[in-house]
Amino acid sequence: MNGFKGIALAAGLLATASGAALAGKGDLMFEVPKSAPLLQGRMLDLRFADFAQGIWVRDLDQCPAPRIDRSDPGSTLAIYRGLLEMPGRICQVYGAEKAGKSTQRAAISCLLTDGGEAIELVTVSPRGTKGLMVQEGEKPPVHFRFCEKIEPILQSARND
């Protein structure tokens, strides 16, 4: 009888383990799209266009910008290569249109400071020589002004 209980227990564990491989934690399974529908079929990159690189502020009186995470919501943002930081969130590009001289759309995955996560689409486009229009999802576009260039840490360490 003990042999039968052992086989039954092993079979139950095997069924549970193989079921867990098919389902995610909590038995919920969903698929995250590899790119936003608007970006499907386009040449993709993992970074923002050169025109978007830098620290941007809504009001030039806020430049030089304080730490981004301590700025008022919607007042400041930083874009460096494949990263975008705004008060309350840090985002990474997981698919962006190839950089051009005008509008660029990027699908981003964000970690929120309250511990949550968000996946959204952001559109950036230059406005004049020192401006950037930023539109998050369906929200209205917001005009930012160039504040300062972001110097890579490794480059500034070489200069010291």
MARFI-22134 format. One line per field, with one value per residue: residue number from 0; x, y, z of N, C-alpha, C, O in turn. Coordinates in steps of 0.001 Angstrom, whole numbers. Each point is the difference from the previous one (the first is absolute). Layout:
# MARFI-22134
numar <- [NUM / ...]
npx <- [X / ...]
npy <- [Y / ...]
npz <- [Z / ...]
capx <- [X / ...]
capy <- [Y / ...]
capz <- [Z / ...]
cpx <- [X / ...]
cpy <- [Y / ...]
cpz <- [Z / ...]
opx <- [X / ...]
opy <- [Y / ...]
opz <- [Z / ...]
This chain:
# MARFI-22134
numar <- [0 / 1 / 2 / 3 / 4 / 5 / 6 / 7 / 8 / 9 / 10 / 11 / 12 / 13 / 14 / 15 / 16 / 17 / 18 / 19 / 20 / 21 / 22 / 23 / 24 / 25 / 26 / 27 / 28 / 29 / 30 / 31 / 32 / 33 / 34 / 35 / 36 / 37 / 38 / 39 / 40 / 41 / 42 / 43 / 44 / 45 / 46 / 47 / 48 / 49 / 50 / 51 / 52 / 53 / 54 / 55 / 56 / 57 / 58 / 59 / 60 / 61 / 62 / 63 / 64 / 65 / 66 / 67 / 68 / 69 / 70 / 71 / 72 / 73 / 74 / 75 / 76 / 77 / 78 / 79 / 80 / 81 / 82 / 83 / 84 / 85 / 86 / 87 / 88 / 89 / 90 / 91 / 92 / 93 / 94 / 95 / 96 / 97 / 98 / 99 / 100 / 101 / 102 / 103 / 104 / 105 / 106 / 107 / 108 / 109 / 110 / 111 / 112 / 113 / 114 / 115 / 116 / 117 / 118 / 119 / 120 / 121 / 122 / 123 / 124 / 125 / 126 / 127 / 128 / 129 / 130 / 131 / 132 / 133 / 134 / 135 / 136 / 137 / 138 / 139 / 140 / 141 / 142 / 143 / 144 / 145 / 146 / 147 / 148 / 149 / 150 / 151 / 152 / 153 / 154 / 155 / 156 / 157 / 158 / 159]
npx <- [818 / 1477 / 143 / -1636 / 207 / 1370 / -862 / -1237 / 1146 / 936 / -1395 / -403 / 1551 / -61 / -1563 / 493 / 1376 / -883 / -1087 / 1307 / 525 / -1693 / 244 / -1322 / 1586 / -134 / 1747 / 1564 / -1613 / 2034 / -1318 / 2180 / -1469 / 182 / -2062 / 767 / -2104 / -30 / 450 / -2094 / 1553 / 153 / 879 / 756 / -839 / 2183 / -338 / 506 / -1813 / 1297 / -1407 / -31 / 1749 / -354 / 1041 / -1802 / -7 / -1175 / 1054 / -14 / -2075 / -1052 / 402 / 1140 / 25 / -2068 / 525 / 925 / 1547 / 1627 / 285 / -220 / -1692 / 1058 / 1086 / -58 / 1632 / -51 / 1310 / -315 / 696 / 853 / 1292 / -1561 / 930 / -1416 / -672 / 1355 / 1595 / -27 / 767 / -1172 / 1723 / -2143 / -206 / 1808 / -1496 / 39 / 1943 / -1441 / -888 / -1041 / -2017 / -177 / -276 / -1007 / 855 / -1654 / 2083 / -2113 / 1823 / -1840 / -81 / -1758 / 1670 / -1070 / -1729 / 1715 / -1999 / 1929 / -1743 / 2049 / -1102 / 1614 / -158 / 1408 / 1027 / -116 / 793 / -1756 / -769 / -1331 / -370 / -1222 / 290 / -1150 / 1055 / -1537 / 1717 / -1031 / 4 / 1969 / -690 / 1478 / 725 / 907 / 439 / -457 / 2117 / -683 / 751 / 803 / -1252 / -874 / -1867 / -1966 / -816 / -1118 / -2072 / -917]
npy <- [-1194 / -997 / -2215 / -1230 / -527 / -1753 / -2070 / -908 / -857 / -2037 / -1750 / -597 / -1244 / -2211 / -1190 / -626 / -1762 / -2064 / -761 / -894 / -2128 / -1350 / -637 / 1788 / 1516 / -1604 / -1186 / 1477 / -17 / 912 / 843 / -219 / 1684 / -1209 / -10 / 2061 / -186 / 1507 / -1398 / -669 / -1612 / 491 / 1588 / -2012 / 1463 / 146 / 1100 / 1221 / 952 / -39 / -183 / -2242 / -241 / -1217 / 1900 / -1172 / 2043 / -315 / -378 / 1527 / 645 / -1361 / 1816 / -1847 / -1550 / 369 / -498 / -1299 / -1339 / 1444 / -990 / 2158 / -793 / -1593 / -319 / -2096 / 639 / -2186 / 1163 / -2168 / 902 / -1631 / 1777 / -937 / 2031 / -1232 / 2134 / -955 / 1042 / -2247 / 1391 / -1868 / 951 / 15 / 2209 / -45 / 1686 / -1060 / -208 / 1475 / 675 / -1959 / 379 / 220 / -1849 / 475 / -1960 / 739 / -426 / 78 / 1157 / -1074 / 2245 / 172 / 134 / 1919 / -1016 / 650 / -438 / 893 / 1284 / -271 / 1935 / -729 / 2030 / -243 / 1132 / -26 / 2034 / 1248 / -713 / -117 / -906 / 583 / -1831 / 752 / -1611 / -519 / -527 / 1563 / 641 / -1057 / 2084 / -1085 / 636 / 629 / -2028 / -2198 / 679 / -1672 / 650 / -671 / -1559 / -1502 / 762 / -80 / -2095 / -340 / 850 / -1774]
npz <- [0 / 1404 / -461 / 922 / 2199 / 369 / -305 / 1658 / 1734 / -187 / 275 / 2119 / 1069 / -407 / 1063 / 2110 / 381 / -282 / 1802 / 1617 / -546 / 608 / 2131 / -303 / 415 / 1548 / -816 / 637 / -1533 / 37 / -1561 / 487 / -242 / -1886 / -844 / 396 / 773 / 1667 / 1723 / 413 / 164 / 2165 / -1321 / 643 / 1500 / 406 / -1921 / 1823 / -906 / -1833 / -1757 / 7 / -1363 / 1859 / 617 / 636 / -941 / 1882 / 1950 / -1647 / 582 / -1438 / -1242 / 412 / -1621 / 837 / 2090 / -1569 / 915 / -505 / -1986 / -581 / 1256 / -1188 / 1950 / 766 / -1392 / 542 / -1401 / 546 / -1899 / 1279 / 479 / 1320 / 138 / 1244 / 91 / 1490 / -1209 / 112 / -1594 / -485 / -1077 / -683 / -49 / -1326 / -124 / -1968 / 1096 / 878 / -1934 / -428 / -808 / 2239 / -1251 / 1982 / -668 / 1335 / 706 / 803 / 641 / 731 / -30 / -1384 / -1534 / -348 / -1002 / -1291 / -907 / -725 / -542 / -858 / 390 / -1394 / 973 / -1749 / 1647 / -2214 / 533 / 566 / -1988 / 1819 / -2017 / 1810 / -1265 / 1792 / -1144 / 1570 / 1349 / 1261 / -2159 / 345 / 507 / -1316 / 2046 / -1968 / 885 / -147 / -387 / -1324 / 2008 / -1977 / 994 / -1397 / -971 / 1102 / -237 / -1951 / 210 / 1054]
capx <- [-818 / 863 / 513 / -1058 / -103 / 1174 / -199 / -1074 / 549 / 924 / -808 / -655 / 1013 / 357 / -1104 / 19 / 1167 / -189 / -1055 / 592 / 820 / -895 / -696 / 839 / -288 / -1404 / -765 / -389 / 959 / -332 / 1085 / 308 / 397 / 1397 / 19 / -1326 / -566 / 402 / 1389 / 193 / 377 / 955 / 1357 / 22 / 1244 / -182 / 390 / -640 / 742 / 965 / -632 / -726 / 944 / 293 / -936 / -992 / -860 / -1141 / 283 / 1452 / 417 / 333 / 1265 / 238 / -1075 / 307 / -113 / -1265 / -972 / -474 / -684 / -1466 / -511 / -217 / 834 / 1348 / 261 / 1339 / 62 / 1371 / 23 / -1256 / -661 / -767 / -349 / -884 / -362 / -921 / 211 / 1186 / -478 / 981 / -548 / 104 / -209 / -186 / 233 / 1366 / 146 / -4 / 142 / -1273 / -703 / 377 / -846 / 714 / -711 / 851 / -405 / 348 / -72 / -520 / 585 / -898 / 167 / -745 / 633 / -866 / 494 / -712 / 590 / 340 / 388 / 843 / 324 / 653 / -769 / 1045 / 1335 / 173 / -1252 / -380 / -1389 / -71 / -1381 / -111 / -1239 / -1058 / -3 / 428 / 1450 / 516 / 1205 / 1120 / 1123 / 1284 / 644 / 1418 / 433 / 364 / 1356 / 179 / 862 / 1309 / 698 / 434 / 1058 / 1228 / 443 / 520]
capy <- [1194 / 1175 / 198 / 622 / 1396 / 701 / 205 / 980 / 1301 / 413 / 367 / 1280 / 1052 / 172 / 708 / 1373 / 674 / 251 / 1011 / 1286 / 451 / 530 / 1167 / 872 / 85 / 280 / -623 / 987 / 27 / 971 / 250 / 1415 / 189 / 355 / 1426 / 597 / -175 / 1084 / -163 / -1269 / 93 / 1094 / -247 / 392 / 304 / -63 / 1276 / 1199 / 772 / 958 / 1290 / -83 / -246 / 1106 / 308 / 930 / 593 / 781 / 1405 / 180 / 414 / -1221 / -495 / -1430 / -790 / -779 / -1431 / -243 / -622 / 1000 / 1070 / -72 / -837 / 656 / 1186 / -327 / -1367 / -267 / -1063 / -363 / -1227 / -741 / 258 / 1230 / 155 / 1096 / -167 / -1097 / -1179 / -202 / -834 / -511 / -272 / -1371 / 69 / 1377 / 199 / 429 / 1435 / 872 / 1411 / 523 / -763 / -1380 / -683 / -1062 / -783 / 17 / -740 / 904 / -375 / 1155 / 91 / -618 / -1437 / -526 / -25 / 461 / -108 / 1024 / 533 / 1416 / 605 / 1184 / 703 / 1281 / 1230 / 1014 / -519 / -253 / -477 / -1386 / -341 / -1360 / -446 / -1322 / -677 / 841 / 1311 / 1078 / 239 / 991 / 651 / 131 / 784 / -625 / 550 / -333 / -1247 / -1039 / -493 / -1373 / -104 / -486 / 1078 / 992 / -603 / 59 / 1390 / 429]
capz <- [0 / 40 / -1344 / -790 / 444 / -523 / -1446 / -145 / 401 / -1062 / -1170 / 317 / -64 / -1400 / -658 / 497 / -564 / -1436 / -105 / 358 / -1132 / -1018 / 531 / 798 / 1427 / 262 / -1068 / -1013 / -1091 / -1031 / -921 / -201 / -1405 / -184 / -299 / -77 / -1343 / -901 / -413 / -690 / -1407 / -218 / 468 / 1401 / 681 / 1450 / 598 / -507 / -1005 / 551 / 308 / 1271 / 1090 / 898 / 1083 / -517 / 1033 / -512 / 281 / 34 / 1341 / 740 / -519 / -81 / 596 / 1206 / -310 / -693 / 904 / 974 / -734 / 2 / -1094 / -1284 / -188 / -450 / -446 / -514 / -1006 / -325 / -778 / 56 / 1275 / 176 / 1412 / 371 / 1402 / 255 / -842 / -829 / -1101 / -943 / -1328 / -496 / -1437 / -467 / -1425 / -278 / 207 / -1168 / 345 / 483 / 1015 / 290 / 978 / 699 / 1005 / 1183 / 1184 / 1096 / 1399 / 720 / 1334 / 980 / -112 / -1137 / -1313 / -1085 / -1368 / -757 / -1217 / 129 / -1270 / 177 / -1244 / 275 / -235 / -129 / 284 / 1435 / 579 / -220 / 296 / 529 / 173 / 612 / -380 / -571 / 650 / -910 / -17 / 936 / -512 / 925 / -505 / 303 / 1190 / -5 / -612 / 958 / -232 / 482 / 1182 / -413 / -697 / 972 / 798 / -811 / -69 / 1324]
cpx <- [865 / 585 / -1014 / -156 / 1170 / -139 / -1073 / 497 / 934 / -765 / -695 / 979 / 421 / -1080 / -24 / 1152 / -189 / -1105 / 543 / 866 / -863 / -701 / 965 / -397 / -1463 / -908 / -541 / 1077 / -457 / 1237 / 175 / 430 / 1461 / 158 / -1432 / -527 / 411 / 1419 / 244 / 307 / 979 / 1384 / 94 / 1410 / -274 / 430 / -767 / 914 / 935 / -653 / -703 / 924 / 215 / -995 / -873 / -892 / -1159 / 285 / 1514 / 512 / 399 / 1318 / 1146 / -1019 / 452 / -10 / -1385 / -1049 / -533 / -711 / -1509 / -463 / -252 / 918 / 1338 / 28 / 1416 / -90 / 1469 / 6 / -1349 / -771 / -731 / -377 / -844 / -270 / -1019 / 210 / 1344 / -398 / 1148 / -705 / 108 / -342 / -269 / 212 / 1448 / 67 / 39 / 186 / -1303 / -584 / 501 / -953 / 804 / -931 / 936 / -624 / 498 / -124 / -414 / 573 / -906 / 45 / -740 / 814 / -1002 / 704 / -795 / 774 / 270 / 475 / 807 / 246 / 634 / -950 / 1001 / 1350 / 188 / -1263 / -266 / -1466 / -22 / -1465 / 24 / -1352 / -970 / -76 / 409 / 1522 / 385 / 1314 / 1035 / 1090 / 1303 / 641 / 1496 / 255 / 331 / 1373 / 99 / 991 / 1401 / 803 / 499 / 1096 / 1335 / 570 / 604 / 1443]
cpy <- [1264 / 306 / 699 / 1472 / 818 / 292 / 1052 / 1396 / 529 / 434 / 1343 / 1157 / 270 / 755 / 1456 / 768 / 292 / 1015 / 1380 / 529 / 621 / 1271 / 818 / -42 / 358 / -532 / 996 / 23 / 1027 / 266 / 1504 / 175 / 422 / 1463 / 490 / -151 / 1097 / -168 / -1278 / 229 / 1119 / -425 / 519 / 158 / -129 / 1289 / 1149 / 702 / 998 / 1328 / -5 / -142 / 1254 / 103 / 1141 / 493 / 746 / 1489 / 171 / 507 / -1206 / -618 / 755 / -769 / -649 / -1480 / -255 / -551 / 965 / 1173 / -164 / -871 / 821 / 1162 / -282 / -1408 / -88 / -1160 / -235 / -1385 / -703 / 212 / 1336 / 53 / 1244 / -138 / -1134 / -1240 / 20 / -1019 / -419 / -317 / -1485 / -74 / 1427 / 38 / 423 / 1515 / 743 / 1429 / 590 / -957 / -1441 / -552 / -1120 / -682 / -106 / -830 / 804 / -677 / 1257 / 28 / -582 / -1526 / -628 / 7 / 478 / -234 / 1012 / 396 / 1479 / 481 / 1255 / 631 / 1338 / 1149 / 1145 / -635 / -365 / -508 / -1449 / -172 / -1468 / -339 / -1421 / -593 / 937 / 1383 / 1070 / 177 / 1130 / 540 / 133 / 810 / -667 / 705 / -279 / -1360 / -989 / -530 / -1420 / -47 / -441 / 1082 / 1024 / -557 / 34 / 1410 / 477 / -312]
cpz <- [0 / -1370 / -892 / 372 / -544 / -1483 / -239 / 342 / -1092 / -1243 / 221 / -83 / -1434 / -760 / 418 / -636 / -1480 / -231 / 304 / -1139 / -1089 / 452 / 830 / 1457 / 200 / -1094 / -1014 / -1071 / -1030 / -824 / -178 / -1452 / -92 / -393 / -80 / -1427 / -988 / -529 / -784 / -1475 / -297 / 481 / 1426 / 539 / 1493 / 679 / -635 / -994 / 682 / 380 / 1352 / 1204 / 839 / 1137 / -485 / 1127 / -662 / 110 / 132 / 1338 / 855 / -468 / 672 / 841 / 1308 / -376 / -561 / 953 / 1055 / -659 / 132 / -1163 / -1266 / -298 / -662 / -568 / -518 / -975 / -315 / -620 / 67 / 1281 / -17 / 1479 / 177 / 1488 / 141 / -836 / -722 / -1052 / -906 / -1316 / -293 / -1479 / -410 / -1498 / -180 / 68 / -1324 / 455 / 532 / 1042 / 123 / 1054 / 629 / 987 / 1194 / 1122 / 1198 / 1359 / 749 / 1411 / 1080 / -78 / -1167 / -1278 / -1038 / -1328 / -808 / -1241 / 227 / -1372 / 305 / -1362 / 350 / -300 / -23 / 305 / 1466 / 665 / -346 / 387 / 415 / 231 / 552 / -362 / -685 / 646 / -1003 / 43 / 954 / -553 / 1119 / -672 / 434 / 1195 / -21 / -628 / 1112 / -386 / 518 / 1146 / -402 / -699 / 1000 / 903 / -752 / -24 / 1323 / 197]
opx <- [-343 / 173 / 366 / -161 / -175 / 348 / 147 / -342 / -68 / 349 / -86 / -333 / 198 / 310 / -241 / -178 / 338 / 70 / -392 / 101 / 452 / -398 / 1012 / -910 / -520 / -1182 / -960 / 1193 / -1153 / 1118 / -961 / 872 / 498 / 1051 / -929 / 787 / 180 / 361 / 1099 / -607 / 326 / 136 / -320 / 949 / -1156 / 333 / -539 / 1219 / -239 / 400 / -272 / -465 / 253 / -880 / 501 / -355 / 96 / -383 / 619 / 1196 / 660 / 337 / -88 / -407 / 1146 / -256 / -992 / -1158 / -991 / -419 / -495 / 614 / -597 / -137 / 569 / -762 / 585 / -652 / 729 / -331 / -963 / -927 / 441 / -592 / 326 / 211 / -1044 / -670 / 540 / -522 / 1001 / -1090 / 1053 / -38 / -968 / 787 / 563 / -888 / 692 / 495 / -36 / 744 / 280 / -252 / 790 / -771 / 1158 / -1220 / 1192 / -899 / 699 / 269 / 469 / -763 / 215 / 1133 / -1210 / 1221 / -1231 / 1123 / -864 / 699 / -435 / 173 / -405 / -852 / 450 / 166 / 921 / -150 / 514 / -407 / 562 / -719 / 546 / -1040 / 329 / -846 / 651 / 613 / -764 / 850 / -280 / 101 / 94 / 50 / 813 / -884 / 456 / 191 / -343 / 995 / 983 / 1216 / 1137 / 836 / 1057 / 1215 / 676 / 558]
opy <- [981 / 1169 / 865 / 846 / 1153 / 1088 / 852 / 967 / 1178 / 999 / 818 / 1056 / 1152 / 871 / 883 / 1138 / 1087 / 775 / 979 / 1210 / 887 / 815 / -515 / -734 / 903 / 339 / -298 / 18 / -24 / -298 / 707 / -729 / 737 / 593 / -778 / 27 / -274 / 587 / -199 / 845 / 220 / -916 / 1159 / -618 / -122 / -4 / -116 / -171 / 414 / 624 / 1068 / 58 / 1077 / -844 / 1010 / -765 / 442 / 776 / -658 / -99 / 163 / -1113 / 1226 / 425 / -431 / -346 / 512 / 414 / -301 / 938 / -1079 / 23 / 1075 / 631 / 888 / -866 / 982 / -1009 / 916 / -983 / 494 / -755 / 965 / -942 / 1072 / -1075 / 6 / -1007 / 1055 / -1066 / 703 / -573 / -604 / -1091 / 603 / -774 / 674 / 699 / -399 / 251 / 1158 / -562 / -670 / 651 / -670 / 651 / -392 / -125 / 288 / -807 / 1012 / -1051 / -317 / -680 / -1173 / 480 / -116 / 113 / -15 / -449 / 722 / -710 / 848 / -698 / 653 / -77 / 465 / -1213 / -749 / 132 / -526 / 359 / -859 / 726 / -915 / 526 / 620 / 809 / -303 / -232 / 940 / -763 / 560 / 29 / -559 / 1229 / 922 / -854 / 397 / -517 / -257 / 724 / 542 / 75 / 458 / 765 / 173 / 169 / 1029 / 302]
opz <- [-660 / -345 / -796 / -880 / -392 / -458 / -876 / -681 / -351 / -630 / -916 / -538 / -386 / -812 / -823 / -437 / -468 / -954 / -634 / -201 / -725 / -832 / 476 / 386 / -655 / -59 / -710 / 304 / -430 / 420 / -302 / -473 / 851 / 246 / -219 / -947 / -1186 / -1020 / -515 / -658 / -1166 / 812 / 268 / -483 / 405 / 1185 / -1101 / 33 / 1134 / 983 / 547 / 1138 / -540 / 164 / -494 / 897 / -1145 / -875 / 837 / 270 / 1026 / 404 / 75 / 1082 / 130 / -1154 / 518 / -50 / 665 / 678 / 325 / -1067 / 54 / -1048 / -635 / 432 / -457 / 271 / -379 / 663 / -586 / 295 / -623 / 525 / -510 / 562 / -652 / 229 / -335 / 327 / -133 / -14 / 204 / -569 / 463 / -545 / 863 / -489 / -936 / 1099 / 415 / 803 / -994 / 1015 / -664 / 704 / -149 / 108 / 106 / 237 / -42 / 582 / 1093 / 685 / -304 / -36 / 195 / -99 / 18 / -232 / 498 / -723 / 779 / -999 / 961 / -886 / 1047 / -129 / 323 / 1214 / -987 / 1105 / -680 / 687 / -617 / 397 / -1011 / -381 / -1000 / 1042 / 218 / -460 / 1059 / -1226 / 1092 / 60 / 61 / -68 / 1072 / -1101 / 1154 / -12 / 507 / 180 / -112 / 482 / 606 / -109 / 36 / 1055]
